[in-house]
Amino acid sequence: MSDVKLDPMKYKNKKLTKENNELHYQLMKLKEDTSFKDIKWKTVFKSLEDEKRDLKFLLSQKENTQPNHPPLSQEIQKQGPGFESQKRDKEWAESLRKAD
């Protein structure tokens, strides 16, 4: 083939090769960006999963350490004012009875 017939093909080949290289570069860049984002989100997800696990553990510890009944101070508050003095009065009266 003569150079006259090959020149348009060489030009087209050069143009297509350049376009192919640019597309390949863009594709590689997108894969790299996607990979970076994927790693970032997986790291964030794992961190949140760890935090969730820790919070569940703390909650179970808190539930296991709390008694099933309210503290005595809450019981006294429910009885209203004077409950403590009534209790002391009963104890004093019982101690007097025992002394007789």
PyRosetta script that sets phi, psi and omega in degrees:
from pyrosetta import init, pose_from_sequence

init()
pose = pose_from_sequence("MSDVKLDPMKYKNKKLTKENNELHYQLMKLKEDTSFKDIKWKTVFKSLEDEKRDLKFLLSQKENTQPNHPPLSQEIQKQGPGFESQKRDKEWAESLRKAD")
pose.set_psi(1, 150.6)
pose.set_omega(1, -178.1)
pose.set_phi(2, -88.2)
pose.set_psi(2, 161.5)
pose.set_omega(2, 179.5)
pose.set_phi(3, -63.5)
pose.set_psi(3, -28.3)
pose.set_omega(3, -180.0)
pose.set_phi(4, -64.8)
pose.set_psi(4, -39.7)
pose.set_omega(4, 179.7)
pose.set_phi(5, -77.2)
pose.set_psi(5, -28.7)
pose.set_omega(5, -177.5)
pose.set_phi(6, -82.6)
pose.set_psi(6, -27.6)
pose.set_omega(6, -177.2)
pose.set_phi(7, -56.1)
pose.set_psi(7, -49.0)
pose.set_omega(7, 178.5)
pose.set_phi(8, -62.1)
pose.set_psi(8, -36.4)
pose.set_omega(8, 179.6)
pose.set_phi(9, -69.0)
pose.set_psi(9, -40.1)
pose.set_omega(9, 177.9)
pose.set_phi(10, -62.1)
pose.set_psi(10, -43.9)
pose.set_omega(10, 179.5)
pose.set_phi(11, -61.3)
pose.set_psi(11, -47.0)
pose.set_omega(11, -179.1)
pose.set_phi(12, -64.7)
pose.set_psi(12, -40.9)
pose.set_omega(12, 178.4)
pose.set_phi(13, -62.9)
pose.set_psi(13, -43.4)
pose.set_omega(13, 179.2)
pose.set_phi(14, -62.2)
pose.set_psi(14, -43.9)
pose.set_omega(14, 179.9)
pose.set_phi(15, -64.2)
pose.set_psi(15, -45.0)
pose.set_omega(15, -180.0)
pose.set_phi(16, -67.0)
pose.set_psi(16, -37.1)
pose.set_omega(16, 178.0)
pose.set_phi(17, -64.6)
pose.set_psi(17, -43.3)
pose.set_omega(17, 178.2)
pose.set_phi(18, -62.5)
pose.set_psi(18, -45.8)
pose.set_omega(18, 179.4)
pose.set_phi(19, -62.7)
pose.set_psi(19, -41.6)
pose.set_omega(19, 178.9)
pose.set_phi(20, -62.0)
pose.set_psi(20, -43.6)
pose.set_omega(20, 179.1)
pose.set_phi(21, -63.0)
pose.set_psi(21, -41.3)
pose.set_omega(21, 178.3)
pose.set_phi(22, -64.4)
pose.set_psi(22, -43.6)
pose.set_omega(22, 178.6)
pose.set_phi(23, -64.4)
pose.set_psi(23, -40.3)
pose.set_omega(23, 178.1)
pose.set_phi(24, -62.8)
pose.set_psi(24, -43.1)
pose.set_omega(24, 178.4)
pose.set_phi(25, -60.9)
pose.set_psi(25, -45.7)
pose.set_omega(25, 179.1)
pose.set_phi(26, -61.8)
pose.set_psi(26, -41.9)
pose.set_omega(26, 179.4)
pose.set_phi(27, -62.6)
pose.set_psi(27, -45.7)
pose.set_omega(27, 179.2)
pose.set_phi(28, -63.0)
pose.set_psi(28, -40.3)
pose.set_omega(28, 178.4)
pose.set_phi(29, -63.0)
pose.set_psi(29, -44.0)
pose.set_omega(29, 178.5)
pose.set_phi(30, -62.9)
pose.set_psi(30, -41.7)
pose.set_omega(30, 178.4)
pose.set_phi(31, -62.8)
pose.set_psi(31, -42.2)
pose.set_omega(31, 179.8)
pose.set_phi(32, -63.4)
pose.set_psi(32, -46.5)
pose.set_omega(32, 179.0)
pose.set_phi(33, -62.2)
pose.set_psi(33, -43.4)
pose.set_omega(33, 179.7)
pose.set_phi(34, -64.3)
pose.set_psi(34, -41.3)
pose.set_omega(34, 179.5)
pose.set_phi(35, -63.5)
pose.set_psi(35, -43.7)
pose.set_omega(35, 178.9)
pose.set_phi(36, -61.6)
pose.set_psi(36, -46.3)
pose.set_omega(36, 179.6)
pose.set_phi(37, -64.4)
pose.set_psi(37, -39.7)
pose.set_omega(37, 179.3)
pose.set_phi(38, -61.5)
pose.set_psi(38, -45.6)
pose.set_omega(38, 178.6)
pose.set_phi(39, -62.9)
pose.set_psi(39, -42.7)
pose.set_omega(39, -179.7)
pose.set_phi(40, -60.8)
pose.set_psi(40, -48.4)
pose.set_omega(40, -177.5)
pose.set_phi(41, -69.0)
pose.set_psi(41, -34.7)
pose.set_omega(41, 176.5)
pose.set_phi(42, -65.2)
pose.set_psi(42, -37.9)
pose.set_omega(42, 177.9)
pose.set_phi(43, -65.4)
pose.set_psi(43, -45.5)
pose.set_omega(43, 178.2)
pose.set_phi(44, -62.2)
pose.set_psi(44, -44.0)
pose.set_omega(44, 180.0)
pose.set_phi(45, -60.8)
pose.set_psi(45, -45.8)
pose.set_omega(45, 179.9)
pose.set_phi(46, -62.6)
pose.set_psi(46, -40.9)
pose.set_omega(46, 178.3)
pose.set_phi(47, -60.9)
pose.set_psi(47, -43.8)
pose.set_omega(47, 179.0)
pose.set_phi(48, -67.1)
pose.set_psi(48, -38.3)
pose.set_omega(48, 176.7)
pose.set_phi(49, -62.9)
pose.set_psi(49, -41.8)
pose.set_omega(49, 178.2)
pose.set_phi(50, -63.2)
pose.set_psi(50, -44.1)
pose.set_omega(50, 178.8)
pose.set_phi(51, -62.6)
pose.set_psi(51, -42.1)
pose.set_omega(51, 178.3)
pose.set_phi(52, -60.8)
pose.set_psi(52, -45.2)
pose.set_omega(52, 179.2)
pose.set_phi(53, -61.5)
pose.set_psi(53, -43.5)
pose.set_omega(53, 179.5)
pose.set_phi(54, -63.3)
pose.set_psi(54, -42.5)
pose.set_omega(54, -180.0)
pose.set_phi(55, -66.0)
pose.set_psi(55, -39.2)
pose.set_omega(55, 176.7)
pose.set_phi(56, -62.9)
pose.set_psi(56, -41.3)
pose.set_omega(56, 178.6)
pose.set_phi(57, -62.5)
pose.set_psi(57, -47.2)
pose.set_omega(57, 179.7)
pose.set_phi(58, -61.7)
pose.set_psi(58, -39.7)
pose.set_omega(58, 178.6)
pose.set_phi(59, -63.7)
pose.set_psi(59, -43.6)
pose.set_omega(59, 179.3)
pose.set_phi(60, -65.6)
pose.set_psi(60, -36.6)
pose.set_omega(60, 177.1)
pose.set_phi(61, -64.5)
pose.set_psi(61, -42.4)
pose.set_omega(61, 179.9)
pose.set_phi(62, -64.3)
pose.set_psi(62, -43.2)
pose.set_omega(62, -179.7)
pose.set_phi(63, -66.1)
pose.set_psi(63, -35.0)
pose.set_omega(63, -179.2)
pose.set_phi(64, -76.0)
pose.set_psi(64, -24.7)
pose.set_omega(64, -178.0)
pose.set_phi(65, -91.0)
pose.set_psi(65, -17.1)
pose.set_omega(65, 179.9)
pose.set_phi(66, -81.9)
pose.set_psi(66, 134.6)
pose.set_omega(66, 177.5)
pose.set_phi(67, -70.4)
pose.set_psi(67, 161.4)
pose.set_omega(67, 180.0)
pose.set_phi(68, -77.3)
pose.set_psi(68, -11.9)
pose.set_omega(68, 178.7)
pose.set_phi(69, -113.8)
pose.set_psi(69, 156.2)
pose.set_omega(69, -179.2)
pose.set_phi(70, -71.0)
pose.set_psi(70, 156.7)
pose.set_omega(70, 178.8)
pose.set_phi(71, -61.9)
pose.set_psi(71, 157.6)
pose.set_omega(71, -178.3)
pose.set_phi(72, -58.8)
pose.set_psi(72, -36.8)
pose.set_omega(72, -179.8)
pose.set_phi(73, -59.9)
pose.set_psi(73, -34.9)
pose.set_omega(73, 177.4)
pose.set_phi(74, -70.7)
pose.set_psi(74, -37.4)
pose.set_omega(74, 177.6)
pose.set_phi(75, -63.5)
pose.set_psi(75, -42.1)
pose.set_omega(75, 179.1)
pose.set_phi(76, -63.4)
pose.set_psi(76, -42.3)
pose.set_omega(76, 178.7)
pose.set_phi(77, -63.1)
pose.set_psi(77, -35.5)
pose.set_omega(77, 179.1)
pose.set_phi(78, -65.1)
pose.set_psi(78, -34.4)
pose.set_omega(78, -177.7)
pose.set_phi(79, -71.0)
pose.set_psi(79, -20.1)
pose.set_omega(79, 178.1)
pose.set_phi(80, 94.8)
pose.set_psi(80, 176.6)
pose.set_omega(80, -178.4)
pose.set_phi(81, -67.9)
pose.set_psi(81, 148.7)
pose.set_omega(81, 178.5)
pose.set_phi(82, 90.1)
pose.set_psi(82, -8.7)
pose.set_omega(82, -178.9)
pose.set_phi(83, -59.6)
pose.set_psi(83, -41.9)
pose.set_omega(83, -179.0)
pose.set_phi(84, -64.1)
pose.set_psi(84, -44.0)
pose.set_omega(84, -178.7)
pose.set_phi(85, -68.2)
pose.set_psi(85, -35.5)
pose.set_omega(85, 177.1)
pose.set_phi(86, -63.3)
pose.set_psi(86, -40.9)
pose.set_omega(86, 179.7)
pose.set_phi(87, -63.8)
pose.set_psi(87, -44.8)
pose.set_omega(87, 178.8)
pose.set_phi(88, -62.8)
pose.set_psi(88, -40.9)
pose.set_omega(88, 179.8)
pose.set_phi(89, -62.0)
pose.set_psi(89, -42.8)
pose.set_omega(89, 179.1)
pose.set_phi(90, -63.6)
pose.set_psi(90, -43.9)
pose.set_omega(90, 179.4)
pose.set_phi(91, -62.7)
pose.set_psi(91, -39.6)
pose.set_omega(91, 179.9)
pose.set_phi(92, -65.6)
pose.set_psi(92, -42.7)
pose.set_omega(92, 179.6)
pose.set_phi(93, -65.6)
pose.set_psi(93, -39.7)
pose.set_omega(93, 178.4)
pose.set_phi(94, -65.4)
pose.set_psi(94, -39.3)
pose.set_omega(94, 179.2)
pose.set_phi(95, -65.7)
pose.set_psi(95, -35.1)
pose.set_omega(95, 177.5)
pose.set_phi(96, -66.9)
pose.set_psi(96, -41.7)
pose.set_omega(96, 178.9)
pose.set_phi(97, -61.5)
pose.set_psi(97, -41.6)
pose.set_omega(97, -179.9)
pose.set_phi(98, -66.7)
pose.set_psi(98, -32.6)
pose.set_omega(98, -178.9)
pose.set_phi(99, -70.5)
pose.set_psi(99, -29.9)
pose.set_omega(99, -179.1)
pose.set_phi(100, -71.9)
pose.dump_pdb("model.pdb")
